[in-house]
Amino acid sequence: MESFQNESGQEDIDDYSPLWKFVTKVEKGVGGGNVTWSCNICTKVCKGSYSRVKAHLLKQKGAGIVGCTAVTMDQMKCMQQLVDDAELRKKNSKPKEVSLPSSSVSSNMASKSSFSGPGPLQNDDPTLTKKRKGQFDPLEKAFNLNARDELHFEIARLFYTGGLSFNIARNSHYVRAFSLATQRMIPGYLPPGYNLLRTSLLQKEKAHIEKLLEPTKTAWKQKGVSICSDGWSDVQRRPLINIIAVCESGPMFLKAINCEEYLCTPTDSLQNKEAFDECKWIAEVANDASMIKNFILNHNMRLSMFNDNSNLKMLSLADTRFASTIIMLKRFRQIKKCLENMVISERWDVYKEDDVVKARVVKYKILDDQFWEKIDFILAFTSPIYEMLRKADTDQPCLHLAYEWWDEMIEKMRVAISKGAHSEDSKFYEVVHNILVERWNKSNTPLHCLAHSLNPRYYSHEWLQESPNRLPPHRDIEVSRERKKCIERYYSNSSERRSVNEEFASFSAAIDDFSDNDAMRDRGLMSPTKWWVIHGASAPTLQSLALKLLGQPSSSSCCERNWSTYSFIHSLKRNKITPQRAEDLVYVHYNLRLLSRRSPHYSEGESKMWDVGADGFDSMDMEGASILEIANLSLDEPELESVLFTDEGGVGDDTDMDV
């Protein structure tokens, strides 16, 4: 409808005559007379004033003009809304109709303020004292400033008394609600009450969201979908399984299943003692760093000394945080010089007797070069692992990239270990490599190999030349074996499977239509999905399979992150809420965010990324919703790590901000 509204492109449209934009003025009237104009919808040329334009477009009878024959009902509804809004603006713009606060209103405001407690609306506030009739200045008359202030304070009291997060003020639905109230006149309107919010409105909103998500569900048949699940226990210790559907459009919450009847007792695998002995020094370094951190943070004077020497903060991350040890050691490396300056100062040795020994140990560790060499080595060889996990821990399509990421990570880790403190210790590399291979074997499936085989980039000359050891997927024995397993399972019919294998042979060996110059050149230039759309028509079965696999994620992290939403809604303070109502609230909460993030307005304006940290950011309720620091942002949105929320409520970018 936006394109429909902006067809004419005329800039001199009267704000109170919005329908001029749907016609083109052919000839202006002489001396303010009638205008000759042409309808942009039916192209009919007529002569008359704005009233005839309105009668023509809205098919109004009795105006002496024929109605538009090409206008649709949806267009008429939209134009009628524009007319209604213009008339309302015109009515409100008249000075005689501006409702000015009377003496009784001022008295009521003062009494309400007095009743509510001390605040800006008390009787002694000079800005709200009574004024005799005629004493309002033109600005107050035009904008009704007193009424605006009263509404501001009532909204503020809602936040203060309810302990609401100030981040709610950035919520696009909050902003839209008050905008709608000011644009539409609804006499006697009262906001929905307790029961209406938790019953019929909740069910209607859920049904509305299901309709909005229907196009996405319809696309699953062509684009494919991954069903992800993860287990959790709510505040009443009920075991729940989170079910989320993930496709290229994003993760969609489906339901949470109560699985009390299907409980089983898990068994932990035995630890590899050899690997533990070889890597235990890493845990010792992490423990030393944690000891130093706690020694500084748990004492006001030491913390003051640290803050005097450092512009960065000492991070204190929960053990459940992704790669919390790596993040802590990275920060330690950044503040090394600050720690050294702190412990060599004269103030460091002034302690009570019970802290003297620990202070000396901390000082020794901080000034020990070997301690920092070990930290550097840990960060060097874990960095490739950390980066791969960051890239894979996403809701975006990356199933077809996981195999390449794995090979790159192993090679980078090998190089880092060969250059580090254990360069002569091949046993350490073998131990770490075996741990990673064991992990990979648990997570890797034939589906990874099939998706890898269907990525045209891995057959391009450019990709193969980047490393001398690279092979195209159809020549890699491990990938080929797993691909065959997957195709055999996916296509049980032998004739259908033979047809798919023939199509794969043509694709991988660049035979028939796949030998086209554009198809060969685009392998390394186009995204895999677009390449298959453009060049895959000669292999319809394989094309359909490729378009499904290339749109899938490689992680179920969306399920794990959704538990923070579930625990926020079903908290200790709301533990009497029924499981079904909690599930409905999570469904609406989660999927409304999904729909909002698809909107083009999500990344602009005052409501930019309004749901970032909405569950816990800046909340007064520290128990019900934990503080969300920038370091805890989901890994599929690394650009949000640079978002800065200012004291004035704005949002800006600061890539050098301290987290």
N, C-alpha and C positions, 0 to 999 in steps of 0.2 A: 504493500500500500504506500510505502515511502516513495517509490518511483512514481506512482500514480499521483501523489500529492504534489510532486515537484516537476510535473510535466512542463508547465509553461515557462518556468524560470524567470518570471517577471519579478522585479525587485521593488516596484512602486505600489505594492498591494496594500490597501487600507487594512489596518489591524482589525477593524470592525466589519469589513466586507471580504471575508476570506475566499469566497467563491470566484472572485475575479481571476484567481490563479488557474482556473480550469477553462478559461476562454482566452482568446487572443484578440486584442483590440486592433481592428483593421483601420478605423478612421475615428478620430476624436470629434466630439460634437463641438459646434461653434458656439462660444459664449456660454459654456456649461450645459449645452443641450444633450440630447440622446447620443449614445455611442454606437457605432457599428462594430460588431464583434463576431468572431467565429468560434464555435464550440470545439474544444480540443478532443472531445470524445466522439461526436457524430459528424463533425466538420460543417454543420449547418451554420449559415451566415444570417445573423439577426441584427435588429436595431432596437435599442432600449437602454434603460438604466439598470442598476444593480438588482432591483426587484425583479426585473424580467430575467436576468441571468439566474437568479435563485429559483424562480418559477420554472424555468426551462430545465435546469439540472435536477431539481427535486420533483419534477412532474406535477407541479401545483396547478390546479384548475382555476379558471376565473381570472387569469392574469393577462389574457389576450395573446398567449404564445403557446406553441406546441411543445410538449415535453420531449426531452432527449430520448431518441430511440435506441441508443447504444449503451446507455448507462446501466450498470448492474446494480442489484440490490445491495451488495457489499459496499459499492462505491457511494450509493445514496446514503447508507447508514453513516459512512465516514464523513460525508459532506454535511449531513444533518448535525453530527457531533461538532463539527467546526463552527457551524452557524450558532448552535446553542452556546458554545464556549465564548464566541465573539459577543453575543448578546449579554452574557453574564459579565464579561469584562467591561462592556459599555455601561452596564447598570452600576457596577461597583466603582467605576471611574467618576461618577457624578458626585460632586461634593455634598449635595443635599442629602445623599443616601448613605454617607459614611456615618456609622453608629459611633457617637462620641460617648465616652464614659461619663455618666451623670454623677451627681453628688452621692446618690444612694449606692451606685456601683462602687465608687471609691470607698464609701463606708464599709460596704460588704467585703471588699478586698482587704481593707485594713483589719476588719474583725476576723476574717479567715486567717490572715497572717498571724494575728495575735493568738488565735486558737491553735495554729499549727506550731507555734513556738517562735523563737527569735529568727528573723530572716530579713531578706531585702524588702518584704512587703509590709513591715510594721508601720504603725501610725507615724512614728517619728522620722520615717524616710522622707526627706524633702522632695524627692522626685515623684512621690505618690500622694502629696497633700492635696486637699480639695481645691478645685479652681472654680471660680464663678463662671457662669455661662459667657462665652465669648473670649475667655482668657487662653484658649488653646492656640498655639502657633500653627502656621500653615502646614509644617512638616507633620505634626501630630495628627492634624485633620486628615492629611492625605494617606498616611500609613497606619493610623490607629495604633500608635506605639504603645499605649498603656495596655491594650488588649494583648498585643504581642508579648509584652513583658510578663503579663499574668500567665499566659500559656507557657512561656519559657520556664517560669518558676515551678509550675505544676508538673511539667515533664521532668525537670531536674529533681523534684521531690520524689517522683516515681523511682528514679535511679538511686537516690540516697537512701530511701526507706527500704527498698527492696534489695539493696546490696548488689545491684546489677553492674555488670562490666561496662565501663565507658566505651568499650569497643562496639557495643550494640548500636551506638549512635552512628556508626559507619555502615550498619546493615542496610542494604538497599531496600528491603521490605519495610523497615522502620521509616526511612525517608519517604518512600512511596505512599505509605499510609497517611501521613500528614499532608502530603501534596494532594492526594485524592480528596481529603476532607476539605481543603481550601478551594478546590476547583469545582466540586459538586455541592449543591445545596441539598442536604438531607435533614429536613426539620425534625427535631426530637430524637435524633440518633443517639444511641448509647452504645459504647463498646461491648463486645461479647463478654459474657460472664464466665464464672468458674466452670459450670457444668457444660455450657455450650462449647467452650474451648476444648474440653477433654473428651467430648463425645461426638456429637454430630459434625461439628466443624472439622475435627481431626479425620473422621471417616470420609467426609467430602473432599478434603484436601488430598488424602491418600488416593481416592478414586481419580481426582483431577491429575495427579502426578502420573498415575498409571497410564492415562490417556496420552499424556505428553511423552512418555517413554515408549509408547507403542511403535513409532517409526524405527526406533533403535532396535527393538526386539525383532521387528520384521526383517531388518537387515542382517540378523544373525545367520540366516540360512545361506546367504551369499558370502558374507564377510567372515563368518565363523565367530565363535565365542568360547572363552575359557571359564569354567566354573571353578572358583577357588573357595577353599574352606579353611577354617582355623578354629581351634578350641579355646574356651575361656570359661571362667566361673564368675557369676554375678555376686552381688553383696550378700545374697542369701545362700551362697555356695551351690547354686544350681549349675550343673555343667551345660554349657551352650556351645553349639557349633554355628559359626558365622558363614553364611552362604552368599557369595558375591559373584556376579557375572561380569567378566572383563572383556572388552573388545576395544577396537581402535577409538571408539567414542568415549571411553572412560569406564571406570568401575561403577556398577549399578548394584545397590544392595537389594537382595531378594527376600531373605528371611533369616531368622535365627531359630535353630531347632534345639529344644530342650531334650537332652539325651541321657537323663537320669537312669533310664531303663537299660542303657547299653554300656554301662561303665565296665572298664577292665583295668587291671593293675599293670602299669608299664614297668618294664625292666630295663635298667641301665646297662650298657655294654661295659666290659672291663677296660680300664685304661691301659694303654700301651706303655709299659714301664720304661722301655728304652727311649721312646720319644719324650717321655716326661723328664727323664734324667738329662737328656741332651738339651732340652729347652727350658729347664727350670730357672736358669739365670735370667730369662726374660721376665718371669713372674717376680723375681727378687728385685729387679730394677723398677718394675711397676709398683711394688710394695714400698720401696724406698721413696719414690716420687709421691706416693699417696701419704706416706708418713710426714714428709716435708710439707706437703700441702695442708694437712690437718694441723700440724704444729703451728703454722702461720695463721690459719683461719680461725683457730679456736682461742686466740688471745688478742685482745684489743690493741695492745701496744705493738705486738709483732705485725698485726694487720695494718696498723697505721704506718709502721716503718716500710712495709711493702708498698703501700699506696703512694708513699712519698718518693719511692724509687721507680715506680712503674706506672705507665699510662694504661696498661692492659690489666684486666681482672684475672684473679685466680679462679679457673673454672672448677665447679663442683658438680659433676654429672652423676646421675644414678647409674647403677650397674646395668640396668636394663637398656640404657641408651646405646644405640648402634655404635660399636667400636669406641666405647667410652675411654678405654685405656689409651688408644692411639690419639684420641682428641686431647686427653690430658697431657701426654708426652709432647705433642706438637706445641701446646701452649707453654710447657716447661722450656722447650728449646727457644721459644720467642722471648721469654723473660729471663734467660740465663744471666745476662749481664746485670739485670736488676737484682737478682737473688745474690749474686756475688758482691755487689756494692752494699747490699743490706747486711750480710753477715760479717763483713770486714769493718763495719762502723763500730764506734765505741759503745753505742747504745745496745748492741746485740749481746754483750757480755753481762748486762745488768739484769740478773734474774734471781728469783728465789731459789733456795737450795734444791727443791724437788725438780726444777726445770733445767738446772745447770748441765747435767749429764746429757739430756736429750738435745739441748741447744748445741753442745759441742759435737754430737753425732751429726746433727743437721748441717752444721758449719763444715764439718769434714766432708760430708757427701757433696755439698754444693761446690766445694773447692777441689773436688777430686776429678781430674781430667778423664780417668777411666769411666767414671759414672756417665759423663756426657758423651764419651765415645760410644758407649753401649746404647745410649738413647738414640744417637745418630744412626747407628747400625740398625736398630729395631725399626726406626722410621723409614730407613732406606729400603729394607727388604719387605716390609709390610705395606709400603705405599702402593705397589701394583695391585696387591690383594684388595686393599681398601678401595682403590679407584674402580676395580672391576665390580665389587659388591655395590658400590654407589650407582654405577650405571645399570646393573641388573635389577636393583631394588626399586623398580618403577612400575607404573601402570601403563607405560607406553609400549607399543609393539617393539619387541627386541628379541623374541625367541630365535630368530634367524641369525642373530649376532653373537649369541652366547658362546658358540664354539670358537669363533675367532678371538673373542675376548679372553677365553681360557688360555689359548696358545700364546697370546701376547703377554698375559700375566705371568705365565710360567717362565718365559724367556727373560722378561724384565727382572723377575725375582732372582733368577740364576745369575744374571749379570751383577745385580746389587750385592749378592752374597759373595761372589768371586772378588769384588772390589773391597769388601768390608773387612772387619776384624777376623772373620772366619774364612778368609780367602784360601788358606791352606787346609781347611778342615772340610773335606768333601762329605764327611759323615753328617755334618749339620744340614747341608743342602739335601742330602738323601732323606733325612728324617722329615724335614719340612715338606719336601716334595711328596713323600709318601702320605703325609697327613692330608695334603691338598688333593692328591689323587683319590684317596679313600673318600673324601668329601664329594669330589666330582662324580665318582661312581655311584654314590647314593642319590645324587640329584640329576645326573644326566640320564636322558631317556632317548629311545630311537626317534622320538618326535624332534628333538634338537638337531639330530643329524639330517632328518628329512628337510626340516626348515632351512638348515645350512646348505643343503644340496640344491634347493630351489631359489637361492639368492643369486641372480645373474651376475652380480659384482664379482663373485668368487671364481668366475670363468673368464673375467676380463684380463687382457694383457697387462694393463696398468697394475692391477692388484697382484698378479703373479710375479711381477718384476720387483715388487717392494722387498721381497725376501727370497734368497736363493733356495730355501727349503720348502717353499710353498708348492702345493699341488692343487689342481682343481678338484672339487669334491668327488667327481666320478672316478678319479684315479687314486683316491685315498681309501685304502682297504678297510680301515675301521669305520669310516663314514659310510662306505658302500654297504657293509654288512648290516649296520643298524638301519640304514635307509630301506634295504630290502625287507627287514623284519617289520618295519612300520607299514610299508605298502602291502605286505602280505596280510597284516592284521586289518588294515583299513579296507582292502578289497578282497573279500573272501572268494569271490567268483574268479576262476582261473582265466577265463577269456577277458573279463574286464581288467584283471591285473596285467595280462599280457599287453593289452592296449595302452595302459598307463605306462608300462615299461618302455614300449616303443616310442611313446611321446617323450618320455624322459631322455631316451637315447638321442632323439632328434634335437632336443633342447641342449643337452650337455655337449654334444659333438658338433653343434651348429650345422645341422643338416636341414635340407629343404628350406622352408620359410625362415628358419632361424639363422640361415647363412646370409640373409639380407644385410647390406652394408650398414643401414641404420640400426638394425637389431644388434649387430656386433659392436658398433660404436657406442650405443646407448647403454650397454651392459655396465660400464664403469661410470656412467654419467647420471643416469636416471635413478630414482628411488626404485627398489624392487617391485613394489606394488604397481606403480605407474608403468614400469617396463612390461609387466605381464598384461596389463590392460591394453597397451598399444601393440605389443608384438606376440602375444600368446594365443591368438584366436585359432591358429592351426592345431593347437593341442588343447581342446576344450576341457577335457577331464583334468589334465594336469594344471591348466590355468585356474580352474575352479578351486582345486586343492591348494594351489600356491596363494591365491588371494585370501583364503581362510587362514593359512598358517602364518603368512607374513604380517598379519594384523594382531597376533597374539603376544602377550607379555611373557616374561620368563620367571615371574615372581608372584607370590600370593601376599605380598606385603600390604596390599590394600585391605585384606581381611584383618591383619594384625593391627593396622592403624585404626580400623573402624571400632576396635574395642575401647579406644579412648572416647569415642563418641558415645558408645553404649554405656560406659561407666559414668560419663558426664550426665547422661539423662537418667540412668538408674543408679543414683548415688546413695550414700548412706542416709542422707536426709530424705530420700524419696523411695526408701526400700519397701514401702507398702504398695507401690504401684504394681498392677498386675503384669505378668510377663507379656500378655498379648498387647496391652496398651504401650508397654515399653518398646515392644517390637514395632508397633505402628509409628511411635514417635521417632524411632531410629530410622525407619523407612522414609518418613517425610523429611526429617532433618538431613539425612545423607544425600538423598536424591534431589532435594531442592538445591543443595550446593552444586551437585553435578550439573543440573540444568542451568544454574546461574553462571557457572564457569564457561559454559558454551556461548553465553551472550557476548556480543561484541562490546557491550558497555562494561564488562567485568574489569577490564584493564585500564579504565579511564575515569576521571572525575573524582569527587570526594569519597565515593564508595568503592574506589579502586581496591580490588582484592579484599573485600569486606570480611570474608570468612577466614582470613589468615589468623589463626590463634583465637577464633571466636569462642572456643570451648573453655579456654583458660587464660587468655591474655588479659592482663590488667584486672583480674577478678578480685572483688573484695572477699569472696568466699574461698579462702585459701585451702579449706579442707575438701570442699565439694569439687573444686576444679583447680588442679595444680597449676602453678605459674608456667606458662609456655615461653621458654627462652628461644632466641633465634636458633640456637644449636639444636633444638628439638624439632625443627621443621621437617616435614616429610622429605625423603631423599629424592622423590621424583620432581621436586620443585626447587632445585638448587638456586635458581635466580631469586627466590624469596629470601635467601639468607642475607641479601644486601638491602632489604627493605628496612627503612628507618621510620619508626613512628615517633613523631615529635610531640613535645608537650602541648603544642597548640592544636593537636588533633590532626595535623596534616600527615601526608605520606610522601616520603622522598627516597631517593636511592643514595646509598653510601657504601661503596664497595670496601672501604677501609674501616668500617665501623668495628667496634670492639664487641665481641660476643662472649 
